[in-house]
Amino acid sequence: MAALLEVILPVFLVIGAGYAAVWRGVFADSGVDGLMIFTQRFAIPCLLFRALAELDLGQHLDIRLLVSFYAGSAASFAAGLAGARALFGRPWPDAVAIGFACMFCNTVLLGLPITERAYGADAMAGNYAIIAFHAPFGYAVGITAMELVRARGMGLSPGAFGAKVLRAMFSNALILGIAAGFAVNLLAIPLPGPLTDALDLMIRAAIPAALFGLGGVLYRYRPEGDLRQIGFMLAVTLLMHPALTFGLGSALALPTEGLRSAVVTAAMPAGVNAYIFANMYGVARRVAASTVLMGTAASLLTAWFWLAVLP
């Protein structure tokens, strides 16, 4: 109970404050859009750039960490895709969007603050290592699969198909921030003091503003129908993915700090990107939005469970 009250509940109270502010009309719905644009296109890319520019890649880029998390992530995409087709008879584009929602957990807005509150700011290096590849991996898998099912019969050349996937990926501000951070790190480019101070100002606003904005975004989405599909997706996201990550991490003798980062991150619900991806292609939007909302609420309890399981 202490973990629930001290670690998880404050994060969800900030989300709830955003939800209540929009619900009661004291924060305009249009303001939510502006807040999310600020956080997702500016503040969070700055956070990721700063973290990756200074990350000790030799120490924290542990292949066991990445295998544990991303094998579970790939399996979750496959399970979501197969379940959508075989169990619920969804068309292929819908099935890809559902697979994406099962795979793309909320690593930044929930994974970072919960890990920080549970284990301290120094315990998040593993989270940043996972996040460094999360958007590139997730969008590469999702966009490639979607473009494949959409391109059937269109006769696109491999070059044109690859260019289309890359254009879609590198229009994402998070990926650009990650790529810039990696470049600065690998090339050992020193950052001027005034620039790092400016980045730190942006970073301090990133997570609380994003959590508040997430609450406002979730107010828009009402769970409508598809409850069996949503339940299936929540089981994959909140139970299957962290269970696979925990099992693989334990089998690979992943150090405790890395295991915590991997499992907590894997245990997070689908983020707003799940809806953004579905909306990009105009498919499965209702089920994706409902899964974001219901998964965020359910993770209040499932995150508590995984914190209790971890050493």
C-alpha positions as CSV (number, residue, x, y, z in Angstrom):
1,M,0.0,0.0,0.0
2,A,2.9,2.4,0.7
3,A,4.2,1.9,-2.8
4,L,0.7,2.7,-4.2
5,L,0.4,5.9,-2.1
6,E,3.9,7.2,-2.3
7,V,5.0,6.2,-5.9
8,I,2.1,5.7,-8.2
9,L,-0.8,7.9,-6.8
10,P,1.0,11.3,-7.1
11,V,1.5,10.6,-10.8
12,F,-2.1,9.8,-11.4
13,L,-3.3,12.7,-9.3
14,V,-1.6,15.1,-11.8
15,I,-3.3,13.2,-14.6
16,G,-6.6,13.4,-12.7
17,A,-6.1,17.1,-12.2
18,G,-5.9,17.6,-16.0
19,Y,-8.9,15.4,-16.5
20,A,-11.0,17.3,-13.9
21,A,-9.8,20.7,-15.2
22,V,-11.1,20.0,-18.7
23,W,-14.2,18.2,-17.4
24,R,-15.2,21.2,-15.3
25,G,-14.3,23.7,-18.0
26,V,-11.6,25.6,-16.1
27,F,-9.0,24.5,-18.7
28,A,-10.1,24.9,-22.3
29,D,-10.0,21.8,-24.5
30,S,-8.1,23.9,-27.1
31,G,-5.5,24.6,-24.4
32,V,-4.9,20.9,-24.1
33,D,-3.9,20.7,-27.7
34,G,-1.4,23.5,-27.2
35,L,0.0,21.9,-24.0
36,M,0.5,18.5,-25.7
37,I,2.2,20.2,-28.8
38,F,4.6,22.0,-26.4
39,T,5.4,18.8,-24.5
40,Q,5.6,16.3,-27.3
41,R,7.3,18.5,-29.9
42,F,9.5,20.6,-27.8
43,A,9.9,19.8,-24.0
44,I,10.1,16.0,-24.2
45,P,12.4,16.0,-27.2
46,C,14.7,18.3,-25.2
47,L,14.5,15.9,-22.2
48,L,15.4,12.9,-24.4
49,F,18.2,14.9,-26.2
50,R,19.8,15.9,-22.9
51,A,19.5,12.5,-21.4
52,L,21.0,10.7,-24.4
53,A,23.7,13.3,-25.0
54,E,25.1,12.5,-21.6
55,L,24.2,8.8,-21.2
56,D,27.2,6.6,-20.6
57,L,26.5,4.2,-23.6
58,G,29.2,1.8,-22.6
59,Q,27.8,1.3,-19.1
60,H,24.1,1.5,-19.6
61,L,23.5,0.2,-23.2
62,D,23.2,-3.4,-21.9
63,I,22.2,-5.8,-24.7
64,R,20.4,-7.9,-22.1
65,L,18.2,-5.0,-21.2
66,L,17.2,-4.3,-24.8
67,V,16.6,-7.9,-25.6
68,S,14.4,-8.4,-22.5
69,F,12.3,-5.4,-23.3
70,Y,12.1,-5.5,-27.1
71,A,11.5,-9.2,-27.4
72,G,8.5,-8.7,-25.2
73,S,7.5,-5.7,-27.3
74,A,7.7,-7.6,-30.6
75,A,5.7,-10.5,-29.1
76,S,3.1,-8.0,-27.9
77,F,2.7,-6.6,-31.4
78,A,2.4,-10.1,-32.9
79,A,-0.1,-11.1,-30.2
80,G,-2.2,-7.9,-30.8
81,L,-2.1,-8.3,-34.6
82,A,-3.0,-12.1,-34.5
83,G,-5.7,-11.6,-31.9
84,A,-7.3,-8.8,-33.8
85,R,-7.5,-10.9,-36.9
86,A,-8.2,-14.4,-35.5
87,L,-10.4,-13.6,-32.5
88,F,-12.2,-10.4,-33.6
89,G,-12.1,-10.5,-37.4
90,R,-10.7,-7.0,-37.8
91,P,-9.4,-6.0,-41.3
92,W,-5.6,-6.0,-41.7
93,P,-5.1,-2.2,-41.2
94,D,-7.2,-2.3,-38.0
95,A,-5.2,-5.3,-36.8
96,V,-1.9,-3.4,-37.4
97,A,-3.1,-0.4,-35.4
98,I,-4.3,-2.8,-32.6
99,G,-0.9,-4.5,-32.6
100,F,0.8,-1.1,-32.3
101,A,-1.4,-0.2,-29.3
102,C,-0.4,-3.4,-27.6
103,M,3.3,-2.8,-28.3
104,F,3.7,1.0,-27.7
105,C,3.6,1.5,-24.0
106,N,3.8,4.9,-22.3
107,T,7.5,4.8,-21.6
108,V,8.0,8.6,-21.0
109,L,4.9,10.1,-19.4
110,L,4.3,7.2,-17.0
111,G,7.4,5.0,-17.1
112,L,9.9,7.8,-16.2
113,P,8.0,9.4,-13.2
114,I,7.0,6.0,-11.7
115,T,10.6,4.7,-11.9
116,E,11.9,7.9,-10.5
117,R,9.5,7.9,-7.5
118,A,10.1,4.2,-6.9
119,Y,13.8,4.0,-7.2
120,G,15.2,7.5,-7.4
121,A,16.5,9.7,-10.2
122,D,19.8,7.8,-10.5
123,A,17.8,4.6,-11.4
124,M,16.5,5.9,-14.7
125,A,19.5,5.2,-17.0
126,G,18.0,1.9,-18.1
127,N,14.7,3.7,-18.9
128,Y,16.6,6.2,-21.1
129,A,18.4,3.4,-22.9
130,I,15.0,1.7,-23.7
131,I,13.4,5.1,-24.7
132,A,16.3,5.7,-27.1
133,F,15.1,2.9,-29.3
134,H,11.4,2.9,-28.4
135,A,10.0,5.4,-30.9
136,P,12.3,4.3,-33.8
137,F,11.6,0.6,-33.1
138,G,7.8,1.1,-32.5
139,Y,7.2,3.3,-35.5
140,A,9.5,1.2,-37.8
141,V,7.5,-1.9,-37.0
142,G,4.1,-0.2,-37.0
143,I,4.6,1.9,-40.1
144,T,6.3,-0.9,-42.1
145,A,3.5,-3.3,-41.3
146,M,0.8,-0.7,-42.1
147,E,2.5,0.3,-45.3
148,L,2.9,-3.3,-46.3
149,V,-0.8,-4.1,-45.9
150,R,-1.8,-0.9,-47.6
151,A,0.6,-1.3,-50.5
152,R,-0.7,-4.7,-51.5
153,G,-1.3,-4.5,-55.2
154,M,0.1,-1.0,-55.5
155,G,3.4,-2.1,-57.0
156,L,5.7,0.1,-55.0
157,S,9.5,-0.4,-55.6
158,P,11.6,-1.4,-52.5
159,G,13.3,2.1,-52.7
160,A,10.0,4.0,-52.8
161,F,8.6,1.9,-50.0
162,G,11.6,2.4,-47.8
163,A,11.6,6.2,-48.5
164,K,7.9,6.3,-47.5
165,V,8.6,4.6,-44.2
166,L,11.6,6.8,-43.4
167,R,9.7,10.0,-44.1
168,A,6.9,8.9,-41.8
169,M,9.4,8.1,-39.0
170,F,11.6,11.2,-39.2
171,S,8.6,13.6,-39.1
172,N,8.3,12.6,-35.4
173,A,9.9,15.1,-33.0
174,L,10.7,12.5,-30.5
175,I,12.8,10.5,-33.0
176,L,14.6,13.7,-34.0
177,G,15.5,14.5,-30.4
178,I,16.7,11.0,-29.8
179,A,18.8,11.1,-33.0
180,A,20.4,14.4,-32.1
181,G,21.2,13.2,-28.6
182,F,22.9,10.1,-30.0
183,A,24.9,12.2,-32.5
184,V,26.2,14.6,-29.8
185,N,27.1,11.6,-27.5
186,L,28.9,9.6,-30.2
187,L,30.8,12.6,-31.6
188,A,31.6,13.9,-28.1
189,I,30.3,17.4,-28.9
190,P,30.5,19.7,-25.8
191,L,27.3,21.6,-25.1
192,P,27.7,25.3,-24.2
193,G,26.5,26.2,-20.6
194,P,23.8,28.6,-21.7
195,L,22.3,25.9,-24.0
196,T,22.3,23.3,-21.3
197,D,20.7,25.8,-18.9
198,A,18.0,26.6,-21.5
199,L,17.4,22.8,-22.0
200,D,17.1,22.3,-18.3
201,L,14.4,25.0,-18.1
202,M,12.4,23.1,-20.8
203,I,13.0,19.8,-19.2
204,R,11.7,20.8,-15.8
205,A,8.4,21.6,-17.4
206,A,8.2,18.5,-19.5
207,I,6.9,15.7,-17.3
208,P,4.4,17.6,-15.1
209,A,3.0,19.5,-18.1
210,A,2.7,16.3,-20.1
211,L,0.9,14.4,-17.3
212,F,-1.6,17.3,-16.8
213,G,-2.1,17.4,-20.6
214,L,-2.6,13.7,-20.8
215,G,-5.4,14.0,-18.3
216,G,-7.1,16.5,-20.6
217,V,-6.6,14.3,-23.6
218,L,-8.1,11.3,-21.8
219,Y,-11.2,13.3,-21.0
220,R,-12.1,13.3,-24.7
221,Y,-12.1,9.6,-25.0
222,R,-15.2,7.7,-23.8
223,P,-15.0,3.9,-23.7
224,E,-17.5,2.8,-26.4
225,G,-18.2,-0.9,-27.2
226,D,-15.4,-3.2,-28.2
227,L,-15.0,-4.2,-24.5
228,R,-13.8,-7.7,-25.3
229,Q,-11.1,-6.3,-27.6
230,I,-10.1,-3.7,-25.1
231,G,-9.8,-6.3,-22.4
232,F,-7.6,-8.5,-24.7
233,M,-5.4,-5.5,-25.5
234,L,-5.0,-4.6,-21.8
235,A,-4.0,-8.1,-20.9
236,V,-1.3,-8.1,-23.6
237,T,0.0,-4.6,-22.6
238,L,-0.3,-4.7,-18.8
239,L,0.4,-8.4,-18.1
240,M,2.0,-10.2,-21.0
241,H,4.6,-7.7,-22.0
242,P,6.0,-7.1,-18.5
243,A,5.8,-10.9,-17.7
244,L,7.9,-11.7,-20.8
245,T,10.3,-8.9,-20.0
246,F,10.7,-10.1,-16.4
247,G,11.2,-13.7,-17.4
248,L,13.8,-12.9,-20.1
249,G,15.6,-10.4,-17.9
250,S,15.8,-13.0,-15.1
251,A,17.0,-15.7,-17.5
252,L,19.7,-13.4,-18.9
253,A,20.8,-12.4,-15.4
254,L,20.0,-8.7,-16.0
255,P,21.2,-6.7,-13.0
256,T,18.5,-5.6,-10.6
257,E,18.6,-1.9,-11.6
258,G,18.2,-2.8,-15.3
259,L,15.5,-5.4,-14.5
260,R,13.5,-2.7,-12.7
261,S,13.7,-0.2,-15.5
262,A,12.8,-2.8,-18.1
263,V,9.8,-4.3,-16.3
264,V,8.4,-1.0,-15.0
265,T,8.6,0.4,-18.5
266,A,7.0,-2.7,-20.1
267,A,4.2,-2.6,-17.5
268,M,3.0,0.9,-18.6
269,P,-0.3,1.2,-20.6
270,A,-0.6,2.3,-24.2
271,G,0.3,5.9,-24.5
272,V,-1.3,8.6,-26.6
273,N,0.9,7.6,-29.5
274,A,-1.3,4.5,-29.9
275,Y,-4.2,6.8,-30.8
276,I,-2.0,9.1,-32.8
277,F,-0.8,6.1,-34.9
278,A,-4.4,4.9,-35.5
279,N,-5.5,8.4,-36.3
280,M,-2.6,8.8,-38.9
281,Y,-4.2,6.0,-40.9
282,G,-7.8,6.5,-40.0
283,V,-8.3,3.0,-38.6
284,A,-9.3,1.5,-35.2
285,R,-9.4,4.9,-33.7
286,R,-12.2,4.2,-31.2
287,V,-10.7,1.0,-29.8
288,A,-7.2,2.7,-29.6
289,A,-8.5,5.7,-27.8
290,S,-10.6,3.6,-25.4
291,T,-7.5,1.4,-24.7
292,V,-5.4,4.4,-23.8
293,L,-8.1,5.6,-21.3
294,M,-8.9,2.3,-19.7
295,G,-5.3,1.1,-19.7
296,T,-4.2,4.3,-17.9
297,A,-6.8,3.7,-15.2
298,A,-6.1,0.0,-14.9
299,S,-2.3,0.6,-14.6
300,L,-2.9,2.3,-11.3
301,L,-3.3,-1.3,-9.9
302,T,-1.1,-3.3,-12.3
303,A,1.9,-1.0,-11.8
304,W,1.5,-1.5,-8.0
305,F,1.5,-5.3,-8.7
306,W,4.7,-5.2,-10.7
307,L,6.5,-2.9,-8.2
308,A,5.6,-5.6,-5.5
309,V,7.0,-8.4,-7.7
310,L,10.3,-6.6,-8.5
311,P,13.3,-7.0,-6.2
